[in-house]
Amino acid sequence: MSTRRETDSIGYLPALQVIRPSTTLRSNERFESRHSVMMQIMRALSDSKLSKIGVYALGGVGKTTLMKEIAAEVRDDKLFNAVVMAFVTKSPDITRIQEEIADQLGLQFGEKSSFGRACRLHDRIKREKSILIILDDLYTRLNLEKVGVPIRDAQEYLNREIKSIHPGCKLFLTSRNREVLQEMETEEDFRLEVLNQTEKWNLFADMVGEAIKDPSLQSIAIEVAKKCNSLPVLVATWQGH
């Protein structure tokens, strides 16, 4: 009995929280185009019939910032018992993805093999009554089984006798290509568009600050804003060079 308690105390630490976007970047709610998408996503996340949801957009449009805002919103509204987020990137590192998810669940791996960690993570996720798993920036189809994510497919959903699928697990994916989301068999996808001209200028003005009011800088500011191509990442990271 004492051995079991020691194992549990070592294997489960206080869960880490997904970092909220900074106040500077957390501006999606001020932009009608972003706010509309966020509201649609929140409704989809509240739909118990959906288990896989996706967002696709060009690089630099702000998918990651949106995901962080969604994670914060979902946590504030207590839609799920747990919310975790992992970055997949162009060359998926299964071990890193497993560790990112495990850290946020307070899980420490004792297994050395990827398969062993997948089994441990699968078991830990199933302990949550409801959990939202956000996988950001997929370039190709990701093998969820290798990661340890228990997501039900259509056949398993219809076969109610299968006990290994966790019904409270919902997956939220982002990618630059909708085809990748389709390969992951998402049930509903949302497109995140570039900022319109008004939104781009307002965000740029926020970044520049009071200097934007200087008449001598107006023409330069307009040119720089144009070069940002309505991509929030370029607008937000411009520093006057």
C-alpha positions as CSV (number, residue, x, y, z in Angstrom):
1,M,0.0,0.0,0.0
2,S,2.8,2.4,0.9
3,T,4.5,1.7,-2.4
4,R,1.4,2.7,-4.3
5,R,1.2,6.0,-2.5
6,E,4.8,6.7,-3.2
7,T,4.4,6.0,-6.9
8,D,1.4,8.2,-7.1
9,S,3.2,11.1,-5.3
10,I,6.1,10.8,-7.7
11,G,4.0,10.4,-10.9
12,Y,1.5,13.2,-10.4
13,L,2.5,16.8,-9.8
14,P,0.4,19.9,-9.7
15,A,-0.8,20.5,-13.3
16,L,0.7,23.4,-15.3
17,Q,-1.5,25.9,-16.9
18,V,-1.4,26.9,-20.6
19,I,0.1,30.4,-20.7
20,R,-2.4,33.1,-21.6
21,P,-1.6,35.4,-24.5
22,S,0.0,38.8,-23.5
23,T,-2.4,41.7,-23.1
24,T,-0.7,43.3,-26.2
25,L,-1.4,40.3,-28.4
26,R,-4.8,39.3,-26.9
27,S,-6.8,41.5,-29.2
28,N,-8.9,38.9,-31.2
29,E,-12.0,39.9,-29.3
30,R,-11.6,43.5,-30.6
31,F,-11.6,42.4,-34.2
32,E,-15.0,41.4,-35.6
33,S,-13.5,38.8,-38.0
34,R,-11.7,37.1,-35.2
35,H,-14.5,37.4,-32.6
36,S,-16.9,35.7,-35.0
37,V,-14.6,32.7,-35.5
38,M,-14.0,32.5,-31.8
39,M,-17.7,32.4,-31.1
40,Q,-18.2,29.6,-33.7
41,I,-15.4,27.6,-32.2
42,M,-16.7,28.0,-28.6
43,R,-20.1,26.7,-29.8
44,A,-18.4,23.7,-31.5
45,L,-16.4,23.0,-28.4
46,S,-19.7,22.9,-26.4
47,D,-21.2,20.5,-28.8
48,S,-21.0,17.0,-27.2
49,K,-21.5,15.4,-30.7
50,L,-18.2,16.7,-32.0
51,S,-14.9,15.2,-30.9
52,K,-12.5,16.7,-33.5
53,I,-12.5,20.3,-34.5
54,G,-10.0,22.1,-36.7
55,V,-8.8,25.6,-37.6
56,Y,-6.7,26.3,-40.8
57,A,-5.0,29.5,-42.0
58,L,-1.9,30.8,-43.6
59,G,1.3,31.0,-41.6
60,G,1.4,34.2,-39.5
61,V,-2.4,34.8,-39.5
62,G,-2.5,34.1,-35.7
63,K,-3.6,30.5,-35.2
64,T,-1.4,30.0,-32.2
65,T,-2.6,33.2,-30.5
66,L,-6.1,32.2,-31.2
67,M,-5.6,28.7,-29.7
68,K,-4.2,30.2,-26.5
69,E,-7.1,32.6,-26.2
70,I,-9.5,29.7,-26.7
71,A,-7.7,27.7,-24.1
72,A,-8.0,30.5,-21.6
73,E,-11.7,31.1,-22.5
74,V,-12.5,27.4,-22.1
75,R,-10.7,27.2,-18.8
76,D,-12.5,30.4,-17.5
77,D,-15.9,29.0,-18.6
78,K,-15.0,25.6,-17.1
79,L,-16.1,23.7,-20.2
80,F,-13.6,21.0,-19.5
81,N,-11.9,19.6,-16.4
82,A,-8.5,19.9,-18.1
83,V,-7.1,21.8,-21.1
84,V,-3.7,21.0,-22.5
85,M,-1.8,22.3,-25.6
86,A,1.1,20.9,-27.5
87,F,3.0,22.3,-30.6
88,V,3.4,19.7,-33.4
89,T,5.5,21.7,-36.0
90,K,6.8,20.5,-39.4
91,S,8.9,17.7,-38.0
92,P,6.8,16.1,-35.2
93,D,8.8,14.9,-32.2
94,I,6.5,12.4,-30.5
95,T,8.5,12.5,-27.3
96,R,8.3,16.3,-27.0
97,I,4.6,16.3,-27.7
98,Q,4.0,13.6,-25.0
99,E,6.1,15.6,-22.5
100,E,4.3,18.9,-23.2
101,I,0.9,17.3,-22.6
102,A,2.2,15.3,-19.6
103,D,3.6,18.5,-17.9
104,Q,0.2,20.2,-18.1
105,L,-1.4,17.2,-16.5
106,G,1.1,16.9,-13.7
107,L,2.3,13.5,-15.1
108,Q,5.9,12.3,-14.8
109,F,7.0,9.5,-17.1
110,G,8.9,6.5,-15.7
111,E,8.9,4.7,-19.0
112,K,11.8,5.0,-21.4
113,S,10.1,3.9,-24.6
114,S,7.7,6.0,-26.7
115,F,5.2,3.2,-26.6
116,G,5.4,3.0,-22.8
117,R,4.9,6.8,-22.5
118,A,1.9,6.6,-24.9
119,C,0.3,4.0,-22.7
120,R,0.9,6.0,-19.6
121,L,-0.4,9.2,-21.2
122,H,-3.5,7.4,-22.5
123,D,-4.3,6.1,-19.0
124,R,-3.8,9.6,-17.5
125,I,-6.0,11.3,-20.0
126,K,-8.8,8.8,-19.4
127,R,-8.7,9.8,-15.7
128,E,-10.2,13.2,-16.7
129,K,-13.9,13.3,-16.9
130,S,-13.5,15.8,-19.8
131,I,-10.4,17.1,-21.4
132,L,-9.6,19.4,-24.4
133,I,-6.4,18.6,-26.2
134,I,-5.1,21.3,-28.5
135,L,-2.5,20.3,-31.1
136,D,-1.1,23.3,-32.9
137,D,0.6,23.6,-36.3
138,L,0.1,20.2,-38.0
139,Y,1.9,19.9,-41.3
140,T,1.0,16.2,-41.9
141,R,-1.2,13.6,-40.4
142,L,-0.2,12.8,-36.8
143,N,-0.6,9.3,-35.4
144,L,-2.6,10.0,-32.2
145,E,-2.1,6.4,-31.0
146,K,1.7,6.9,-30.9
147,V,1.2,10.0,-28.8
148,G,-1.2,8.4,-26.5
149,V,-4.3,10.4,-27.2
150,P,-7.5,8.3,-26.9
151,I,-9.8,9.6,-29.6
152,R,-12.8,7.6,-30.8
153,D,-13.3,7.0,-34.5
154,A,-16.6,6.5,-36.2
155,Q,-16.6,2.7,-35.9
156,E,-15.6,2.8,-32.2
157,Y,-18.2,5.4,-31.5
158,L,-20.9,3.1,-32.9
159,N,-19.6,0.1,-31.0
160,R,-20.7,1.0,-27.4
161,E,-19.0,-2.1,-26.0
162,I,-15.5,-0.8,-26.6
163,K,-14.2,0.6,-23.3
164,S,-10.8,1.9,-24.3
165,I,-12.1,5.1,-25.9
166,H,-12.5,8.1,-23.6
167,P,-15.8,9.8,-24.5
168,G,-14.8,13.0,-22.6
169,C,-11.8,13.7,-24.8
170,K,-12.1,16.4,-27.4
171,L,-9.4,17.3,-29.9
172,F,-8.7,20.8,-31.4
173,L,-6.2,21.0,-34.3
174,T,-4.7,23.8,-36.3
175,S,-2.9,23.6,-39.6
176,R,-2.0,25.7,-42.6
177,N,-3.7,23.2,-44.9
178,R,-7.3,22.1,-44.6
179,E,-6.3,18.8,-46.3
180,V,-4.3,17.9,-43.2
181,L,-7.4,18.4,-41.0
182,Q,-9.4,16.3,-43.3
183,E,-6.8,13.5,-43.0
184,M,-7.2,13.8,-39.3
185,E,-10.9,13.3,-39.8
186,T,-12.1,16.6,-38.1
187,E,-15.8,16.9,-38.0
188,E,-15.9,20.7,-38.3
189,D,-13.3,23.1,-39.6
190,F,-13.0,26.9,-39.4
191,R,-11.0,29.2,-41.6
192,L,-9.1,32.1,-40.0
193,E,-8.7,34.9,-42.5
194,V,-6.1,37.7,-42.6
195,L,-7.0,41.0,-40.9
196,N,-9.0,43.4,-43.0
197,Q,-7.5,46.9,-43.5
198,T,-9.1,48.5,-40.5
199,E,-8.2,45.7,-38.2
200,K,-4.6,45.7,-39.5
201,W,-4.2,49.4,-38.9
202,N,-5.7,49.3,-35.4
203,L,-3.4,46.5,-34.4
204,F,-0.4,48.3,-35.9
205,A,-1.4,51.5,-34.0
206,D,-1.5,49.5,-30.7
207,M,2.0,48.2,-31.4
208,V,3.5,51.6,-32.3
209,G,1.7,53.6,-29.5
210,E,1.6,57.3,-29.3
211,A,4.2,57.8,-32.0
212,I,1.5,56.9,-34.5
213,K,-0.1,60.3,-33.9
214,D,3.1,62.1,-35.1
215,P,2.2,63.7,-38.5
216,S,5.8,63.3,-39.7
217,L,5.6,59.5,-39.2
218,Q,2.1,58.9,-40.8
219,S,3.4,58.2,-44.3
220,I,6.1,55.8,-43.0
221,A,3.6,54.1,-40.7
222,I,1.2,53.5,-43.5
223,E,4.0,52.0,-45.7
224,V,5.1,49.6,-42.9
225,A,1.6,48.5,-42.2
226,K,1.1,47.7,-45.9
227,K,4.3,45.6,-45.9
228,C,2.9,43.5,-43.1
229,N,0.4,42.0,-45.6
230,S,-2.4,41.9,-43.0
231,L,-0.6,39.1,-41.1
232,P,-1.0,39.7,-37.3
233,V,2.4,38.1,-36.5
234,L,4.2,40.6,-38.7
235,V,2.2,43.5,-37.4
236,A,2.7,42.6,-33.8
237,T,6.5,41.9,-34.1
238,W,7.3,45.1,-36.1
239,Q,9.7,47.3,-34.0
240,G,10.4,50.2,-36.2
241,H,13.3,48.7,-38.2
